[in-house]
Amino acid sequence: MSGFMMAQHDTHITAHRPVATPPAQLSAAPTGKPPTSGGRDHRIDAMRGVALLMMFVDHIPQSLLNRFTMRNVGFADAAEVFVLLAGYASWLAYGRGFRKYGIAECLKRIFKRCVQLYIGQAIMVFVSVLSIRLWRHYTPVPVDFLEPELAHGLSWVWRVMMFDALPSNLNILPLYIVLLGGFPLFYLLMRTHRSLALVLSGALWMLVNLDPGLNFPNWLDPDGWYFNPLAWQFLFALGVAASAETERRGADFPRIDLLVAGCVLYLMFSALQAFPWAQWHLPDMRPFGQMMTPEKSWLSPLRLLDVMAIFYLVQSSTKARAWAAHSASGQILARVGRHSLEIFVVGTLLDLYARLVFNTFGDGLFLQVLINVTGLAILFALAAWLDKRRSRNRQPITAKT
């Protein structure tokens, strides 16, 4: 995967040390405690690492480990965390880049990143289709592994490559490409008026929640894209705005006791409501037993509040910052998060082969342990190798400076 090294917003998350503040703005700058680390906020990397590992587990329906991921203890899941942090990191790489490198150079970097994401998507699609077709020569594979439209012939190729057809479990990178491609427009709106940019983004999200039919077309699904970009752009925009505000403040979000209590209470409610009590053979303790599951496709308000509550609690916590920066577990997870494209592509393909193995040979305890331990070990080893490779590549540059 060395051909798909991360763009700057994946490799240089160095927020929280702001650029020089103009004298006219000094009086408005908060006096909160500055970041304790000398630049990079490892919490962002660590949270993204956790999200990537949970996506790997969640995409294997037969895996027992997916009973322990965040989707079982809340309305939101790893996808919301991933998109929110993508917005946060995009500001660090490109929001500041417009000022530092100029419009043309920054647009070039955004385009390059989108190309990398597109190549990663193409690899996942073609490897998945070819693997399933080959596997079917030796043993039956359920039709839900691959939409019938993709199972035969080559007429699907142009549709998939043009994002007119998005196969299941291969639909988040196209969303990411659309959101990142729209970043310059949102940046322009933020430069005009930050609050207006968020209001317009939020209004579009609300409109989609009122009329879910507003969506991009999907040849494989009459309802359109599973991750509706017109709704999910608001979560991305909130991440961008949060990153810009943190840079402006030069400090973490303020730890407000009342807001912390509200976030904790809401997360407790969502945990009770979302927990699969029947799966664990436990009494149903849902506060609202008949409540419909919050819709993921158009990012219902309950899911949005869930991920924003988690984000605030982590990003306002000095303990979380210290854990991510100095603990062994925090650094391991941060290492995974720093290489999100490679980890996501490899993890998605491992998911496919795990599902094929479980379908063919059963999902007994031995295979459960083998598949999960092997898969996670490959992802951790890949992250470690990519980190070492990056360090080696940087050594000559460091020596010259």
MONORUR-V234943 format. One record per residue. NEAR is the number of other C-alpha atoms within 8 Angstrom. Layout:
near=NEAR
near=NEAR
//
This chain:
near=5
near=4
near=4
near=10
near=10
near=12
near=9
near=8
near=13
near=11
near=9
near=9
near=14
near=9
near=12
near=14
near=10
near=10
near=5
near=4
near=8
near=6
near=6
near=5
near=8
near=8
near=6
near=5
near=8
near=6
near=5
near=9
near=6
near=8
near=11
near=4
near=7
near=6
near=9
near=10
near=13
near=12
near=13
near=11
near=15
near=17
near=12
near=16
near=15
near=11
near=12
near=15
near=9
near=12
near=10
near=13
near=13
near=10
near=9
near=12
near=7
near=7
near=11
near=6
near=8
near=11
near=6
near=6
near=12
near=10
near=10
near=12
near=11
near=15
near=14
near=12
near=11
near=13
near=9
near=11
near=12
near=11
near=12
near=13
near=12
near=11
near=14
near=15
near=14
near=13
near=13
near=16
near=12
near=11
near=11
near=9
near=11
near=11
near=8
near=6
near=8
near=9
near=8
near=6
near=9
near=12
near=9
near=8
near=9
near=11
near=9
near=9
near=10
near=11
near=8
near=10
near=11
near=11
near=9
near=11
near=12
near=9
near=8
near=12
near=9
near=8
near=9
near=10
near=11
near=8
near=8
near=11
near=9
near=8
near=10
near=9
near=7
near=6
near=7
near=8
near=11
near=5
near=7
near=5
near=7
near=11
near=10
near=7
near=7
near=10
near=9
near=6
near=6
near=6
near=6
near=10
near=7
near=7
near=11
near=10
near=9
near=7
near=9
near=10
near=12
near=12
near=9
near=6
near=7
near=10
near=12
near=8
near=10
near=10
near=11
near=10
near=11
near=9
near=11
near=10
near=10
near=8
near=9
near=8
near=7
near=10
near=9
near=8
near=11
near=11
near=7
near=6
near=8
near=10
near=7
near=9
near=11
near=12
near=8
near=8
near=11
near=9
near=8
near=11
near=14
near=9
near=8
near=14
near=11
near=6
near=7
near=8
near=6
near=7
near=12
near=8
near=10
near=13
near=10
near=9
near=8
near=7
near=9
near=11
near=14
near=7
near=11
near=13
near=12
near=12
near=14
near=13
near=11
near=13
near=13
near=15
near=13
near=12
near=14
near=13
near=11
near=9
near=13
near=11
near=8
near=13
near=13
near=9
near=12
near=13
near=11
near=14
near=8
near=6
near=8
near=6
near=6
near=6
near=8
near=10
near=8
near=8
near=11
near=9
near=8
near=10
near=12
near=8
near=9
near=12
near=12
near=12
near=12
near=13
near=10
near=7
near=10
near=8
near=6
near=6
near=6
near=7
near=6
near=7
near=8
near=9
near=7
near=6
near=8
near=4
near=5
near=4
near=6
near=10
near=8
near=8
near=8
near=14
near=12
near=10
near=7
near=8
near=13
near=12
near=8
near=14
near=12
near=8
near=12
near=10
near=8
near=9
near=10
near=9
near=12
near=10
near=10
near=7
near=6
near=10
near=12
near=9
near=9
near=14
near=12
near=8
near=9
near=6
near=7
near=13
near=13
near=10
near=13
near=17
near=14
near=18
near=15
near=11
near=14
near=13
near=11
near=11
near=13
near=10
near=11
near=9
near=11
near=12
near=11
near=10
near=12
near=10
near=8
near=10
near=11
near=9
near=9
near=11
near=9
near=9
near=6
near=8
near=10
near=6
near=6
near=6
near=10
near=11
near=8
near=8
near=9
near=11
near=8
near=8
near=10
near=9
near=8
near=8
near=12
near=10
near=8
near=9
near=12
near=10
near=8
near=9
near=9
near=8
near=8
near=8
near=8
near=8
near=8
near=8
near=8
near=8
near=8
near=7
near=6
near=5
near=4
//
